[in-house]
């Protein structure tokens, strides 16, 4: 209900349920990735690979309502245009998109499209699924290691700290699709870890923690890092 646009009826829903749902965010990533991979496979039958990749991206964006892409744009606007914590948070809340956010979002989508388009058709479906699951695990890890900084917000109900068992569930779901990739592609986790450490440190230094927009930005940035890592791994082992 919260992470996708899939119409689901929930009897006796309470916002407190969201704190328990956090551990399943990578599982939602698997679901979103599977649908994106399916759209790619169907499109790739008759269309060029690049067009199939683009349609797959459109499908995942529609499925999530551009939830994470919106977070990336707002975060880039806030961190780029705000000098203080208060200014950054105020800009993130503003529904209008600024030049920083527009440029950041366009560049992120272009890099993602290019990184996917240079992969082989056989590898792409699993790559898409793994990228969506792993990147959402990275967002969960931010929630585990930092504090929510806004007094109110759509993600405040999600902000309760995960316990160890919930973190294990999230980690298992986030890493599960990696088991279906060749071992050499484990090296793709390196740029993901670097981006996670860099962006975690950045939001900690700038605003003292995270917001829902920061989680969306982390998901997008680490998903891109993963796809770039796959390309770098393939190129490295091809030359080795």
TAGI-V125108 format. One record per pair of residues at least 4 apart in sequence whose C-alpha atoms are under 6 Angstrom apart, sorted by the first residue. I is the first residue (numbers start at 0). GAP is how many residues later the second one is. Records with the same first field share a line. If there is no record, write none. Layout:
BEGIN
I=GAP  GAP
END
This chain:
BEGIN
0=7
3=59  60
4=58  59
17=139  140
18=138  139  141
22=143  147
23=146
25=107  110  111  147  148
26=146
28=4  103  104
29=4  99  103
32=4  95  96  99
33=95
35=20  23  24
36=88
38=4  17
39=4  12  13  16
42=4  9
43=5  8
49=67
60=4  5
65=4
67=148
70=4  142  145  146
71=144  145
72=28  32
73=18
74=4  17  138  139
75=4  24  25
76=4  23  24
77=4  10  13  14
78=9
81=5  6
84=122
96=4
99=4
100=4
110=4
111=112
114=112  113
125=4
126=4
129=4  47  48
130=4  92
132=41
133=40
134=84  87  88
135=83
136=37
138=76  79  80
141=4
143=17  18
145=63
146=62
147=61  62  63
148=60  61
154=57
161=4
169=4
171=4
184=45  48
187=38  41  42
190=34  38
191=30  33  34
194=4
195=4
202=4  6
203=4  5
209=4
217=4
224=4
228=4
END
